[in-house]
Amino acid sequence: MKALARKSWPVAAGLVTFVAVTALLFGRATPSVTGFFAMLWKGAFGDGYALSETLVKATPTLWCALAVAVPAQLGLVSIGAEGQMYAGAIAGAGAVFLFPHQPAWLLLPLMLAAAALSGGCWGSAAGWLKARFGINETVVSMLQNFIAINLLEYLIHGPWIAANSGNWPETAEFPQAAILPPIVAGLRTHVGIFGAVAAAAALWFVARHTRSGLGGIMEASAVQNRLESAFLQGYGISGYLVSWLAGHDFLLIVPMALVMGAILTSADTLQLNAALPASSAIIIQGVLFTCILGWTSFVRSRR
């Protein structure tokens, strides 16, 4: 607990600094600074729908952060979480399209197992190339992102395109047996959030006492109900930031993913109500990363 506290207080100081800097940058977008932060809070947690959307965005962010934290615990720098998510989504969807008439009790485990195996193998390729040939894992994992994204584009524009899509790049909708149920009817928050939190807890236990294709197929199944173009775009960098902000600590990653999900959701509110551009979310993420990383670096240098 003492070690966790040592890691937590620079994060807390960074969050305070983040609030101050964000107020200076965006405070004039509303009649008052308090009104600006009230808008952010309402957009992320103001009602059941806002909270649901925050959790929807936090879920793939958390999966990506875990995919970054695992190799980081081994001293490796991977930026290929988004590629792993796409690889898992493609493999999981392939299992669904191969056995579309199977019951849910068989199809869902098959879909998730295919996604987990594919995401794990996709991520381990960079590690194998590093160990066998000494190729930099950061460069390989970055290039794998482009391969996975373009493989998805090929599939949804070609062999997997829906017959009635009107040339829109998307697959046919998954059968009902392959769709993960929502936690609350009518909202998009799905059971994938429980899987991500459980994975974080399990990884923390393994790291203290003795990989992330699932996130991609869960997003495709529960939220999109099909594969679409760029449906995971941006979550890789968000997950990377979350993992680094949390110092790759599996427990701190969970609340940091929730904060990032809130930022992504509230940015939509800023775009609608304060006439700010969609890039505001990227700016806010950058400010958050800079503030927390600055405090963390300061504390380490003092030690």
NUBA-160559 format. One record per residue (C-alpha): residue number from 1; x, y, z. Coordinates in nm, 3 decimals, decimal comma, always signed. Each point is the difference from the previous one (the first is absolute). Layout:
BEGIN
<node n="NUM" xx="X" yy="Y" zz="Z"/>
...
% end
This chain:
BEGIN
<node n="1" xx="+0,000" yy="+0,000" zz="+0,000"/>
<node n="2" xx="+0,289" yy="+0,238" zz="+0,070"/>
<node n="3" xx="+0,138" yy="-0,062" zz="-0,347"/>
<node n="4" xx="-0,345" yy="+0,069" zz="-0,146"/>
<node n="5" xx="-0,020" yy="+0,323" zz="+0,199"/>
<node n="6" xx="+0,340" yy="+0,110" zz="-0,129"/>
<node n="7" xx="-0,122" yy="-0,050" zz="-0,355"/>
<node n="8" xx="-0,338" yy="+0,161" zz="+0,065"/>
<node n="9" xx="+0,092" yy="+0,340" zz="+0,138"/>
<node n="10" xx="+0,193" yy="+0,122" zz="-0,309"/>
<node n="11" xx="-0,305" yy="-0,102" zz="-0,203"/>
<node n="12" xx="-0,224" yy="+0,200" zz="+0,235"/>
<node n="13" xx="+0,230" yy="+0,303" zz="-0,025"/>
<node n="14" xx="+0,002" yy="-0,037" zz="-0,376"/>
<node n="15" xx="-0,380" yy="-0,006" zz="-0,008"/>
<node n="16" xx="-0,014" yy="+0,325" zz="+0,199"/>
<node n="17" xx="+0,246" yy="+0,161" zz="-0,240"/>
<node n="18" xx="-0,203" yy="-0,137" zz="-0,290"/>
<node n="19" xx="-0,313" yy="+0,170" zz="+0,131"/>
<node n="20" xx="+0,183" yy="+0,334" zz="+0,027"/>
<node n="21" xx="+0,156" yy="-0,018" zz="-0,348"/>
<node n="22" xx="-0,324" yy="-0,119" zz="-0,161"/>
<node n="23" xx="-0,186" yy="+0,291" zz="+0,160"/>
<node n="24" xx="+0,249" yy="+0,245" zz="-0,153"/>
<node n="25" xx="-0,027" yy="-0,160" zz="-0,344"/>
<node n="26" xx="-0,375" yy="-0,060" zz="-0,022"/>
<node n="27" xx="-0,156" yy="+0,215" zz="+0,273"/>
<node n="28" xx="-0,106" yy="+0,270" zz="-0,245"/>
<node n="29" xx="-0,205" yy="-0,249" zz="-0,198"/>
<node n="30" xx="-0,277" yy="+0,047" zz="+0,258"/>
<node n="31" xx="-0,115" yy="+0,302" zz="+0,203"/>
<node n="32" xx="+0,201" yy="-0,121" zz="+0,302"/>
<node n="33" xx="+0,272" yy="-0,249" zz="+0,091"/>
<node n="34" xx="-0,234" yy="-0,180" zz="+0,237"/>
<node n="35" xx="-0,254" yy="-0,022" zz="-0,281"/>
<node n="36" xx="+0,263" yy="-0,160" zz="-0,222"/>
<node n="37" xx="+0,080" yy="-0,272" zz="+0,253"/>
<node n="38" xx="-0,368" yy="-0,045" zz="+0,074"/>
<node n="39" xx="-0,047" yy="-0,066" zz="-0,372"/>
<node n="40" xx="+0,281" yy="-0,255" zz="+0,007"/>
<node n="41" xx="-0,148" yy="-0,176" zz="+0,303"/>
<node n="42" xx="-0,351" yy="-0,001" zz="-0,144"/>
<node n="43" xx="+0,127" yy="-0,136" zz="-0,330"/>
<node n="44" xx="+0,180" yy="-0,289" zz="+0,171"/>
<node n="45" xx="-0,205" yy="-0,076" zz="+0,314"/>
<node n="46" xx="-0,307" yy="+0,225" zz="-0,012"/>
<node n="47" xx="-0,256" yy="-0,277" zz="-0,045"/>
<node n="48" xx="-0,028" yy="-0,369" zz="-0,067"/>
<node n="49" xx="+0,056" yy="+0,038" zz="-0,371"/>
<node n="50" xx="+0,313" yy="+0,214" zz="+0,049"/>
<node n="51" xx="+0,144" yy="-0,249" zz="+0,250"/>
<node n="52" xx="-0,078" yy="-0,284" zz="-0,239"/>
<node n="53" xx="+0,186" yy="+0,173" zz="-0,285"/>
<node n="54" xx="+0,296" yy="+0,067" zz="+0,228"/>
<node n="55" xx="+0,020" yy="-0,369" zz="+0,086"/>
<node n="56" xx="-0,040" yy="-0,094" zz="-0,368"/>
<node n="57" xx="+0,307" yy="+0,209" zz="-0,088"/>
<node n="58" xx="+0,191" yy="-0,108" zz="+0,311"/>
<node n="59" xx="-0,036" yy="-0,371" zz="-0,085"/>
<node n="60" xx="+0,214" yy="-0,021" zz="-0,318"/>
<node n="61" xx="+0,236" yy="+0,258" zz="+0,153"/>
<node n="62" xx="+0,052" yy="-0,230" zz="+0,298"/>
<node n="63" xx="+0,062" yy="-0,305" zz="-0,221"/>
<node n="64" xx="+0,257" yy="+0,196" zz="-0,204"/>
<node n="65" xx="+0,169" yy="+0,127" zz="+0,317"/>
<node n="66" xx="+0,038" yy="-0,355" zz="+0,129"/>
<node n="67" xx="+0,153" yy="-0,103" zz="-0,333"/>
<node n="68" xx="+0,260" yy="+0,275" zz="+0,050"/>
<node n="69" xx="+0,061" yy="-0,070" zz="+0,369"/>
<node n="70" xx="+0,077" yy="-0,372" zz="-0,039"/>
<node n="71" xx="+0,310" yy="+0,043" zz="-0,221"/>
<node n="72" xx="+0,095" yy="+0,312" zz="+0,196"/>
<node n="73" xx="+0,030" yy="-0,216" zz="+0,311"/>
<node n="74" xx="+0,263" yy="-0,195" zz="-0,195"/>
<node n="75" xx="+0,189" yy="+0,311" zz="-0,104"/>
<node n="76" xx="-0,146" yy="+0,013" zz="-0,353"/>
<node n="77" xx="-0,173" yy="+0,295" zz="-0,168"/>
<node n="78" xx="-0,298" yy="-0,105" zz="-0,211"/>
<node n="79" xx="-0,227" yy="+0,242" zz="-0,184"/>
<node n="80" xx="-0,190" yy="-0,273" zz="-0,181"/>
<node n="81" xx="-0,307" yy="-0,032" zz="+0,221"/>
<node n="82" xx="-0,231" yy="+0,133" zz="-0,270"/>
<node n="83" xx="+0,133" yy="-0,257" zz="-0,246"/>
<node n="84" xx="-0,062" yy="-0,275" zz="+0,253"/>
<node n="85" xx="-0,357" yy="+0,123" zz="+0,044"/>
<node n="86" xx="-0,062" yy="-0,007" zz="-0,375"/>
<node n="87" xx="+0,162" yy="-0,343" zz="-0,034"/>
<node n="88" xx="-0,223" yy="-0,134" zz="+0,276"/>
<node n="89" xx="-0,309" yy="+0,157" zz="-0,154"/>
<node n="90" xx="+0,078" yy="-0,151" zz="-0,341"/>
<node n="91" xx="+0,059" yy="-0,349" zz="+0,140"/>
<node n="92" xx="-0,307" yy="+0,015" zz="+0,223"/>
<node n="93" xx="-0,218" yy="+0,119" zz="-0,286"/>
<node n="94" xx="+0,145" yy="-0,273" zz="-0,221"/>
<node n="95" xx="-0,114" yy="-0,261" zz="+0,251"/>
<node n="96" xx="-0,349" yy="+0,154" zz="+0,001"/>
<node n="97" xx="-0,027" yy="+0,003" zz="-0,380"/>
<node n="98" xx="+0,133" yy="-0,357" zz="-0,018"/>
<node n="99" xx="-0,257" yy="-0,137" zz="+0,249"/>
<node n="100" xx="-0,289" yy="+0,251" zz="-0,016"/>
<node n="101" xx="-0,277" yy="-0,242" zz="+0,101"/>
<node n="102" xx="+0,150" yy="-0,134" zz="+0,321"/>
<node n="103" xx="-0,169" yy="+0,073" zz="+0,335"/>
<node n="104" xx="+0,131" yy="+0,278" zz="+0,222"/>
<node n="105" xx="+0,147" yy="-0,238" zz="+0,260"/>
<node n="106" xx="+0,234" yy="-0,134" zz="-0,271"/>
<node n="107" xx="+0,044" yy="+0,299" zz="-0,231"/>
<node n="108" xx="+0,093" yy="+0,260" zz="+0,263"/>
<node n="109" xx="+0,283" yy="-0,205" zz="+0,158"/>
<node n="110" xx="+0,125" yy="-0,094" zz="-0,348"/>
<node n="111" xx="-0,002" yy="+0,365" zz="-0,107"/>
<node n="112" xx="+0,182" yy="+0,118" zz="+0,313"/>
<node n="113" xx="+0,255" yy="-0,283" zz="-0,011"/>
<node n="114" xx="+0,085" yy="+0,074" zz="-0,364"/>
<node n="115" xx="+0,037" yy="+0,370" zz="+0,082"/>
<node n="116" xx="+0,222" yy="-0,062" zz="+0,303"/>
<node n="117" xx="+0,224" yy="-0,245" zz="-0,188"/>
<node n="118" xx="+0,034" yy="+0,231" zz="-0,299"/>
<node n="119" xx="+0,073" yy="+0,311" zz="+0,210"/>
<node n="120" xx="+0,256" yy="-0,188" zz="+0,209"/>
<node n="121" xx="+0,179" yy="-0,144" zz="-0,304"/>
<node n="122" xx="-0,007" yy="+0,337" zz="-0,175"/>
<node n="123" xx="+0,160" yy="+0,171" zz="+0,299"/>
<node n="124" xx="+0,254" yy="-0,276" zz="+0,064"/>
<node n="125" xx="+0,138" yy="+0,034" zz="-0,354"/>
<node n="126" xx="+0,182" yy="+0,319" zz="+0,097"/>
<node n="127" xx="+0,147" yy="-0,170" zz="+0,305"/>
<node n="128" xx="+0,116" yy="-0,300" zz="-0,202"/>
<node n="129" xx="+0,170" yy="+0,221" zz="-0,259"/>
<node n="130" xx="+0,168" yy="+0,190" zz="+0,282"/>
<node n="131" xx="+0,129" yy="-0,318" zz="+0,165"/>
<node n="132" xx="+0,099" yy="-0,181" zz="-0,322"/>
<node n="133" xx="+0,143" yy="+0,279" zz="-0,215"/>
<node n="134" xx="+0,034" yy="+0,297" zz="+0,233"/>
<node n="135" xx="-0,254" yy="+0,208" zz="-0,198"/>
<node n="136" xx="-0,137" yy="+0,295" zz="+0,196"/>
<node n="137" xx="-0,339" yy="-0,099" zz="+0,142"/>
<node n="138" xx="-0,133" yy="+0,357" zz="-0,006"/>
<node n="139" xx="+0,050" yy="+0,033" zz="-0,375"/>
<node n="140" xx="-0,145" yy="-0,346" zz="-0,069"/>
<node n="141" xx="-0,309" yy="+0,055" zz="+0,216"/>
<node n="142" xx="-0,062" yy="+0,337" zz="-0,165"/>
<node n="143" xx="+0,018" yy="-0,153" zz="-0,349"/>
<node n="144" xx="-0,230" yy="-0,283" zz="+0,108"/>
<node n="145" xx="-0,269" yy="+0,260" zz="+0,069"/>
<node n="146" xx="-0,004" yy="+0,101" zz="-0,367"/>
<node n="147" xx="-0,007" yy="-0,363" zz="-0,114"/>
<node n="148" xx="-0,300" yy="-0,085" zz="+0,220"/>
<node n="149" xx="-0,190" yy="+0,318" zz="-0,091"/>
<node n="150" xx="+0,048" yy="-0,055" zz="-0,373"/>
<node n="151" xx="-0,087" yy="-0,368" zz="+0,029"/>
<node n="152" xx="-0,331" yy="+0,105" zz="+0,153"/>
<node n="153" xx="-0,053" yy="+0,255" zz="-0,279"/>
<node n="154" xx="+0,063" yy="-0,271" zz="-0,260"/>
<node n="155" xx="-0,251" yy="-0,235" zz="+0,160"/>
<node n="156" xx="-0,283" yy="+0,250" zz="+0,049"/>
<node n="157" xx="+0,047" yy="+0,142" zz="-0,351"/>
<node n="158" xx="+0,035" yy="-0,343" zz="-0,159"/>
<node n="159" xx="-0,086" yy="-0,356" zz="+0,108"/>
<node n="160" xx="-0,184" yy="+0,092" zz="+0,321"/>
<node n="161" xx="-0,200" yy="+0,301" zz="-0,122"/>
<node n="162" xx="-0,372" yy="-0,026" zz="+0,079"/>
<node n="163" xx="-0,219" yy="-0,082" zz="-0,298"/>
<node n="164" xx="-0,243" yy="+0,284" zz="+0,084"/>
<node n="165" xx="+0,258" yy="+0,256" zz="+0,114"/>
<node n="166" xx="-0,034" yy="+0,223" zz="-0,304"/>
<node n="167" xx="+0,380" yy="-0,009" zz="-0,040"/>
<node n="168" xx="+0,039" yy="+0,133" zz="+0,354"/>
<node n="169" xx="+0,309" yy="-0,174" zz="+0,150"/>
<node n="170" xx="-0,148" yy="-0,227" zz="+0,265"/>
<node n="171" xx="-0,072" yy="-0,366" zz="+0,051"/>
<node n="172" xx="-0,338" yy="-0,155" zz="+0,044"/>
<node n="173" xx="-0,138" yy="+0,036" zz="+0,351"/>
<node n="174" xx="+0,101" yy="-0,273" zz="+0,240"/>
<node n="175" xx="-0,268" yy="-0,257" zz="+0,086"/>
<node n="176" xx="-0,174" yy="+0,060" zz="+0,331"/>
<node n="177" xx="+0,184" yy="-0,296" zz="+0,155"/>
<node n="178" xx="+0,334" yy="+0,182" zz="-0,054"/>
<node n="179" xx="-0,099" yy="+0,335" zz="+0,153"/>
<node n="180" xx="+0,114" yy="+0,069" zz="+0,355"/>
<node n="181" xx="-0,289" yy="+0,123" zz="+0,213"/>
<node n="182" xx="-0,010" yy="+0,354" zz="+0,144"/>
<node n="183" xx="+0,021" yy="+0,044" zz="+0,376"/>
<node n="184" xx="-0,310" yy="+0,223" zz="-0,004"/>
<node n="185" xx="-0,260" yy="-0,038" zz="-0,273"/>
<node n="186" xx="-0,002" yy="+0,296" zz="-0,237"/>
<node n="187" xx="+0,354" yy="+0,110" zz="+0,081"/>
<node n="188" xx="+0,324" yy="-0,099" zz="-0,173"/>
<node n="189" xx="+0,205" yy="-0,095" zz="+0,308"/>
<node n="190" xx="+0,076" yy="-0,369" zz="-0,036"/>
<node n="191" xx="+0,147" yy="-0,287" zz="+0,198"/>
<node n="192" xx="+0,341" yy="+0,058" zz="-0,157"/>
<node n="193" xx="+0,073" yy="+0,252" zz="+0,277"/>
<node n="194" xx="-0,019" yy="-0,281" zz="+0,256"/>
<node n="195" xx="+0,241" yy="-0,210" zz="-0,205"/>
<node n="196" xx="+0,248" yy="+0,287" zz="-0,023"/>
<node n="197" xx="-0,009" yy="+0,069" zz="+0,376"/>
<node n="198" xx="+0,035" yy="-0,372" zz="+0,075"/>
<node n="199" xx="+0,298" yy="-0,019" zz="-0,238"/>
<node n="200" xx="+0,163" yy="+0,295" zz="+0,175"/>
<node n="201" xx="-0,046" yy="-0,166" zz="+0,339"/>
<node n="202" xx="+0,133" yy="-0,333" zz="-0,127"/>
<node n="203" xx="+0,305" yy="+0,163" zz="-0,157"/>
<node n="204" xx="+0,070" yy="+0,192" zz="+0,322"/>
<node n="205" xx="-0,017" yy="-0,324" zz="+0,199"/>
<node n="206" xx="+0,232" yy="-0,184" zz="-0,239"/>
<node n="207" xx="+0,248" yy="+0,288" zz="-0,005"/>
<node n="208" xx="+0,011" yy="+0,016" zz="+0,379"/>
<node n="209" xx="-0,016" yy="-0,369" zz="+0,095"/>
<node n="210" xx="+0,158" yy="-0,232" zz="-0,231"/>
<node n="211" xx="-0,650" yy="+0,470" zz="-1,449"/>
<node n="212" xx="-0,324" yy="+0,279" zz="-0,239"/>
<node n="213" xx="-0,213" yy="-0,114" zz="-0,286"/>
<node n="214" xx="-0,310" yy="-0,048" zz="+0,217"/>
<node n="215" xx="-0,063" yy="+0,374" zz="+0,015"/>
<node n="216" xx="-0,034" yy="+0,032" zz="-0,376"/>
<node n="217" xx="-0,262" yy="-0,269" zz="-0,050"/>
<node n="218" xx="-0,190" yy="+0,116" zz="+0,309"/>
<node n="219" xx="-0,024" yy="+0,349" zz="-0,147"/>
<node n="220" xx="-0,105" yy="-0,139" zz="-0,339"/>
<node n="221" xx="-0,256" yy="-0,237" zz="+0,152"/>
<node n="222" xx="-0,159" yy="+0,212" zz="+0,273"/>
<node n="223" xx="+0,021" yy="+0,352" zz="-0,144"/>
<node n="224" xx="+0,026" yy="-0,024" zz="-0,380"/>
<node n="225" xx="-0,163" yy="-0,345" zz="-0,044"/>
<node n="226" xx="+0,222" yy="-0,037" zz="-0,310"/>
<node n="227" xx="+0,342" yy="+0,100" zz="-0,132"/>
<node n="228" xx="+0,026" yy="+0,355" zz="-0,129"/>
<node n="229" xx="+0,278" yy="+0,221" zz="-0,130"/>
<node n="230" xx="+0,225" yy="+0,151" zz="+0,271"/>
<node n="231" xx="-0,240" yy="-0,091" zz="+0,282"/>
<node n="232" xx="+0,294" yy="-0,021" zz="+0,242"/>
<node n="233" xx="+0,191" yy="+0,303" zz="-0,127"/>
<node n="234" xx="+0,169" yy="+0,198" zz="+0,276"/>
<node n="235" xx="-0,040" yy="-0,256" zz="+0,278"/>
<node n="236" xx="+0,356" yy="-0,123" zz="-0,046"/>
<node n="237" xx="+0,155" yy="+0,337" zz="+0,083"/>
<node n="238" xx="-0,252" yy="+0,055" zz="+0,282"/>
<node n="239" xx="+0,092" yy="-0,337" zz="+0,150"/>
<node n="240" xx="+0,369" yy="+0,078" zz="-0,038"/>
<node n="241" xx="-0,045" yy="+0,328" zz="+0,188"/>
<node n="242" xx="-0,205" yy="-0,168" zz="+0,273"/>
<node n="243" xx="+0,262" yy="-0,267" zz="+0,058"/>
<node n="244" xx="+0,285" yy="+0,250" zz="+0,020"/>
<node n="245" xx="-0,199" yy="+0,240" zz="+0,219"/>
<node n="246" xx="-0,064" yy="-0,287" zz="+0,241"/>
<node n="247" xx="+0,366" yy="-0,101" zz="+0,000"/>
<node n="248" xx="-0,110" yy="-0,333" zz="-0,159"/>
<node n="249" xx="-0,158" yy="-0,093" zz="+0,334"/>
<node n="250" xx="-0,289" yy="-0,235" zz="-0,076"/>
<node n="251" xx="-0,218" yy="+0,137" zz="+0,281"/>
<node n="252" xx="+0,060" yy="+0,370" zz="-0,076"/>
<node n="253" xx="-0,079" yy="-0,067" zz="-0,365"/>
<node n="254" xx="-0,368" yy="-0,062" zz="+0,082"/>
<node n="255" xx="-0,085" yy="+0,347" zz="+0,145"/>
<node n="256" xx="+0,226" yy="+0,169" zz="-0,257"/>
<node n="257" xx="-0,194" yy="-0,174" zz="-0,280"/>
<node n="258" xx="-0,321" yy="+0,134" zz="+0,153"/>
<node n="259" xx="+0,147" yy="+0,352" zz="+0,001"/>
<node n="260" xx="+0,100" yy="-0,038" zz="-0,365"/>
<node n="261" xx="-0,346" yy="-0,131" zz="-0,087"/>
<node n="262" xx="-0,150" yy="+0,305" zz="+0,170"/>
<node n="263" xx="+0,228" yy="+0,232" zz="-0,200"/>
<node n="264" xx="-0,096" yy="-0,164" zz="-0,328"/>
<node n="265" xx="-0,371" yy="+0,018" zz="+0,084"/>
<node n="266" xx="+0,002" yy="+0,357" zz="+0,131"/>
<node n="267" xx="+0,188" yy="+0,112" zz="-0,313"/>
<node n="268" xx="-0,315" yy="-0,085" zz="-0,196"/>
<node n="269" xx="-0,191" yy="+0,236" zz="+0,230"/>
<node n="270" xx="+0,254" yy="+0,277" zz="-0,058"/>
<node n="271" xx="-0,039" yy="-0,044" zz="-0,373"/>
<node n="272" xx="-0,380" yy="+0,024" zz="+0,020"/>
<node n="273" xx="-0,051" yy="+0,263" zz="+0,269"/>
<node n="274" xx="+0,314" yy="+0,215" zz="-0,007"/>
<node n="275" xx="+0,068" yy="-0,010" zz="-0,377"/>
<node n="276" xx="+0,349" yy="-0,137" zz="+0,062"/>
<node n="277" xx="+0,161" yy="-0,224" zz="-0,266"/>
<node n="278" xx="+0,014" yy="-0,378" zz="+0,029"/>
<node n="279" xx="+0,377" yy="+0,029" zz="+0,048"/>
<node n="280" xx="-0,068" yy="+0,135" zz="+0,351"/>
<node n="281" xx="+0,009" yy="-0,356" zz="+0,131"/>
<node n="282" xx="+0,353" yy="-0,048" zz="-0,136"/>
<node n="283" xx="+0,113" yy="+0,330" zz="+0,152"/>
<node n="284" xx="-0,148" yy="-0,091" zz="+0,339"/>
<node n="285" xx="+0,167" yy="-0,343" zz="-0,012"/>
<node n="286" xx="+0,332" yy="+0,167" zz="-0,077"/>
<node n="287" xx="-0,035" yy="+0,244" zz="+0,289"/>
<node n="288" xx="-0,089" yy="-0,284" zz="+0,237"/>
<node n="289" xx="+0,297" yy="-0,209" zz="-0,113"/>
<node n="290" xx="+0,242" yy="+0,294" zz="+0,029"/>
<node n="291" xx="-0,116" yy="+0,102" zz="+0,349"/>
<node n="292" xx="+0,012" yy="-0,347" zz="+0,154"/>
<node n="293" xx="+0,320" yy="-0,101" zz="-0,177"/>
<node n="294" xx="+0,160" yy="+0,327" zz="+0,112"/>
<node n="295" xx="-0,086" yy="-0,061" zz="+0,364"/>
<node n="296" xx="+0,110" yy="-0,362" zz="-0,018"/>
<node n="297" xx="+0,334" yy="+0,096" zz="-0,154"/>
<node n="298" xx="+0,049" yy="+0,271" zz="+0,262"/>
<node n="299" xx="-0,058" yy="-0,244" zz="+0,286"/>
<node n="300" xx="+0,239" yy="-0,257" zz="-0,151"/>
<node n="301" xx="+0,271" yy="+0,261" zz="-0,047"/>
<node n="302" xx="-0,034" yy="+0,111" zz="+0,364"/>
<node n="303" xx="+0,040" yy="-0,360" zz="+0,115"/>
% end
